[in-house]
Amino acid sequence: MHRRAALALPAALALPTMLAGCGFELRQPQALPMRSIALVGFAPASPLAAALKLELERAGVALRDKPGDAEVVFDTLSDGRERSVAASTAAGQVREVTLRVRLRFRVATPAGKLLLPASDLLLTRDMSFNETAALAKQQEELLLYRAMEDDIVAQVLRRLASVRLG
């Protein structure tokens, strides 16, 4: 038993060193070239707008209410959630639904100089459906929507990071 402990000690001491050298790092907020941004065109209670505002604040970008006060204007042309039946039984019972989150936007300066042309982001997820588990499926649907919106926000931040202001 003493020999086994003697062999395990060097391995236990090497483990933290190997983990420190592997390059693991927690995800950091995206570095954005702008200091302030105005979000216009979102619906008043848009969950996509709320998620985008949160991530922009984490990245250190100030949110402005008036486009003229901001360095960059994020103009939302359309955003929304969609739900459609993908498959049903012969009796008309829904068996599968398709969920979509769509965002169409452009980015410009307050003077109107286009920084990013109109872009479409569309994410789609298929979800099985069962009437006997309707409440659980409703919760699953909300989680899928939230995950898709987080993914769209990450894509928007990557596109904003590529903007050249000068």
C-alpha positions as CSV (number, residue, x, y, z in Angstrom):
1,M,0.0,0.0,0.0
2,H,2.9,2.3,0.8
3,R,4.3,1.9,-2.7
4,R,1.0,2.7,-4.3
5,A,0.8,6.0,-2.3
6,A,4.3,6.9,-3.3
7,L,3.4,6.4,-7.0
8,A,0.2,8.4,-6.7
9,L,1.8,11.5,-5.1
10,P,3.8,12.6,-8.1
11,A,0.7,12.1,-10.3
12,A,-1.4,14.2,-7.9
13,L,1.2,17.0,-7.9
14,A,1.5,16.9,-11.8
15,L,-2.3,17.3,-12.3
16,P,-2.6,21.0,-11.4
17,T,0.5,21.8,-13.5
18,M,-1.0,20.1,-16.5
19,L,-4.4,21.8,-16.1
20,A,-2.7,25.2,-15.8
21,G,-0.8,24.7,-19.0
22,C,-3.6,23.4,-21.1
23,G,-4.9,26.9,-22.1
24,F,-8.3,26.5,-20.5
25,E,-9.9,29.9,-19.9
26,L,-13.4,31.0,-19.1
27,R,-15.3,32.7,-21.9
28,Q,-14.7,36.4,-21.8
29,P,-17.1,39.1,-23.2
30,Q,-16.5,40.0,-26.8
31,A,-14.1,43.0,-27.3
32,L,-16.1,45.5,-29.3
33,P,-14.7,48.5,-31.2
34,M,-17.5,50.9,-30.1
35,R,-18.0,52.7,-26.8
36,S,-21.7,53.4,-27.1
37,I,-24.6,51.9,-29.1
38,A,-28.3,52.6,-29.6
39,L,-30.7,49.7,-30.2
40,V,-33.7,50.8,-32.3
41,G,-36.6,48.9,-33.8
42,F,-37.0,46.1,-31.2
43,A,-40.5,45.3,-29.9
44,P,-41.0,46.7,-26.4
45,A,-40.8,43.3,-24.6
46,S,-38.4,41.5,-27.0
47,P,-36.5,38.8,-25.2
48,L,-33.8,39.0,-27.9
49,A,-33.4,42.8,-27.1
50,A,-33.0,42.0,-23.4
51,A,-30.3,39.4,-24.0
52,L,-28.5,41.7,-26.4
53,K,-28.5,44.6,-23.9
54,L,-27.2,42.3,-21.2
55,E,-24.3,41.1,-23.3
56,L,-23.4,44.6,-24.6
57,E,-23.3,45.9,-21.0
58,R,-21.0,42.9,-20.1
59,A,-18.7,43.9,-23.0
60,G,-18.5,47.5,-21.6
61,V,-20.6,49.2,-24.3
62,A,-22.8,52.0,-23.1
63,L,-26.5,51.8,-24.2
64,R,-28.0,55.0,-25.5
65,D,-31.7,55.8,-25.9
66,K,-31.3,58.3,-28.7
67,P,-29.4,57.3,-31.9
68,G,-27.8,60.7,-32.1
69,D,-26.1,60.2,-28.8
70,A,-24.5,56.8,-29.8
71,E,-21.4,56.0,-31.7
72,V,-23.2,53.2,-33.5
73,V,-26.9,52.5,-34.3
74,F,-28.1,48.9,-34.3
75,D,-31.3,49.1,-36.4
76,T,-33.6,46.1,-36.0
77,L,-35.6,45.5,-39.2
78,S,-37.5,42.5,-37.8
79,D,-37.2,40.1,-34.9
80,G,-39.5,37.3,-33.7
81,R,-40.3,33.8,-32.7
82,E,-42.2,31.4,-34.9
83,R,-43.8,28.0,-34.2
84,S,-45.2,25.7,-36.9
85,V,-46.4,22.1,-37.0
86,A,-43.9,19.9,-38.7
87,A,-45.6,16.5,-38.4
88,S,-49.0,15.3,-37.3
89,T,-50.8,12.0,-37.1
90,A,-53.7,10.9,-39.3
91,A,-56.1,11.9,-36.5
92,G,-54.7,15.5,-36.6
93,Q,-52.6,15.2,-33.4
94,V,-49.4,17.2,-33.4
95,R,-46.3,15.1,-33.1
96,E,-43.5,17.5,-34.0
97,V,-43.1,21.3,-34.1
98,T,-40.5,23.5,-35.7
99,L,-39.3,26.5,-33.7
100,R,-37.6,29.5,-35.3
101,V,-36.0,32.7,-34.1
102,R,-35.4,35.3,-36.7
103,L,-33.4,38.6,-36.6
104,R,-32.9,41.0,-39.4
105,F,-30.7,44.0,-38.7
106,R,-28.2,46.6,-40.0
107,V,-25.6,48.7,-38.3
108,A,-24.8,52.3,-39.1
109,T,-23.4,55.5,-37.7
110,P,-25.9,58.2,-36.5
111,A,-24.9,60.1,-39.7
112,G,-26.2,57.2,-41.8
113,K,-22.9,55.6,-42.9
114,L,-23.6,51.8,-43.2
115,L,-21.2,49.7,-41.2
116,L,-22.9,46.4,-41.6
117,P,-25.5,45.9,-44.4
118,A,-28.9,44.3,-43.7
119,S,-28.2,40.8,-42.3
120,D,-30.6,37.9,-41.6
121,L,-30.0,35.5,-38.8
122,L,-32.4,32.5,-38.6
123,L,-32.1,29.5,-36.2
124,T,-34.4,26.5,-36.4
125,R,-35.0,23.7,-33.9
126,D,-37.3,20.7,-34.3
127,M,-39.1,19.4,-31.1
128,S,-41.2,16.3,-30.6
129,F,-44.6,17.0,-29.1
130,N,-46.9,14.9,-26.9
131,E,-50.2,16.1,-25.5
132,T,-49.9,14.0,-22.4
133,A,-46.7,16.0,-21.5
134,A,-47.9,19.4,-22.6
135,L,-46.5,21.4,-19.6
136,A,-43.1,19.8,-19.9
137,K,-43.1,20.4,-23.7
138,Q,-44.0,24.1,-23.0
139,Q,-41.0,24.4,-20.7
140,E,-38.8,22.7,-23.3
141,E,-40.0,25.1,-25.9
142,L,-39.1,28.1,-23.8
143,L,-35.6,26.7,-23.1
144,L,-35.0,26.0,-26.8
145,Y,-36.1,29.6,-27.6
146,R,-33.8,31.0,-25.0
147,A,-30.9,28.9,-26.3
148,M,-31.5,30.0,-29.9
149,E,-31.7,33.7,-28.7
150,D,-28.4,33.3,-26.9
151,D,-26.8,31.9,-30.0
152,I,-28.1,34.8,-32.1
153,V,-26.8,37.3,-29.6
154,A,-23.3,35.6,-29.8
155,Q,-23.5,35.8,-33.6
156,V,-24.5,39.5,-33.4
157,L,-21.6,40.3,-31.1
158,R,-19.1,38.6,-33.4
159,R,-20.4,40.7,-36.3
160,L,-20.2,43.9,-34.2
161,A,-16.6,43.0,-33.3
162,S,-15.7,43.0,-37.0
163,V,-17.1,46.6,-37.5
164,R,-14.5,49.2,-38.5
165,L,-15.4,52.6,-37.2
166,G,-12.6,54.7,-38.7
